[in-house]
Amino acid sequence: MSSKLLFLAVLLTVVTVAYSLQCYYGQIVNGQTTVPFVSEPCPFSKYCMKIFQTGSYNNIYATYGCGTNQCSSSGCSTNKNGYGTCCCTRDLCNSGFDFSKTTLSSIVQIL
């Protein structure tokens, strides 16, 4: 690959990452942070996402990161077993405080 093409590829990558959606990435299990929270670029996703479990289970958790194909609109959903997903479209919106009361109560239970 010529040096001009390599430079163009690197420049395009830097611009894409610099202007991409920023999401929190991390994990909480049983009230303990198991993966430290950091901000990460999501150049191939238009959603930030949080996956969580609520209820009286022994392994209550929440995972934060870039949206996957599970996200097709902003909002939260929870099934009857207490597993849920929240998707949002603003920078760092998956902090856990921008979601529904159900999700907020799950965070309180985790802490």
N, C-alpha and C positions, 0 to 999 in steps of 0.2 A: 504494500500500500504506500502510495507516495506521501511525503510529509504534509502536503496541502490537504489531502483527504483525511489523514490522521488528525490534523489540527481541526478541521471542520467537524469531524465526528466527536472529538473531545469538547469542542465549543458547544455543539448542539446538545450534548449530554449535560453539560454544566448549566446551560440555559433552561433545559427541561426540568432539571431537579430544582433549580433556584426559583422557578415560578410554579411549582407544583403545590398541591394541597399538603398542608402539614398536619399530621395526626399524632396523638400520643400513642406510644408503644410501651407495653408493660403487662404485668400479670400480678393478681392478688389471689392467694389460696389460703383459706381459713384465716383471713384477716392479716396475713403476712405477705409482704411484697416479695415475690419469688423472682421476678424479672424487674429490674429497676426501671422507673418511668423516664422516658426520653421523648423528645420530639423527633419525628422522622418524616422525610419527604415521601409522598405517595404519587410519583409521576404517572402511574398507569391506572389510577383510581380517582373517581370524583367523589368518593365517600370515605369518611372515617367510620370506624366500627367498634362496637363493644359487644362481646359475647359474655353472658353471665348466667349464673345459676342461683336461685333463691330457695328459701324454704328451710326445713329442718334436716337437711342432709349433712353428712359429715364432711363433705368436700365442697363447700361453698366457694365459688371462684368468680373472677372477672378477668377477662383478657381484652386488651386494647390494641388496636393497630389500624392498618389501612383496610378499606372496605374490600370485600370479595364479591363474587357473583351472587351472594345472598342479599346484597343491598341493591334495591331497585328504586327506593324512595326514602326520604327522611322519616324517622320515627322509630318506635319500639314495638316489639311483639314478644309475648311470653306464652309458652305452651302450658298445658295442665300440670306438667312435671316440674315447673319452675325454671326451665331453660328459656333464655331469651336472647334477642339480638336488637341492638340499637344502631341505626345508621344516621349520619348527618353530613352536611356538605360545607361547613365552614372550617377554617383553620383551627385546630386544637379543640374542636367541638365535642370530642369523645371523652372529655374529662370525667363524665359521670354526673355532672351537675346541670347539664342542659337537657336532660331527658325527663321522662314522665315520673310521676310520684311513685309508681311501682319500682322503677329502676332506682330512684333515690332511696327508697326504703331498703332495697337490697344492699346498697352501699352501706347504709347505717348498720344493717345486720352484720355485714362483713367486718366493719370496724369494731 
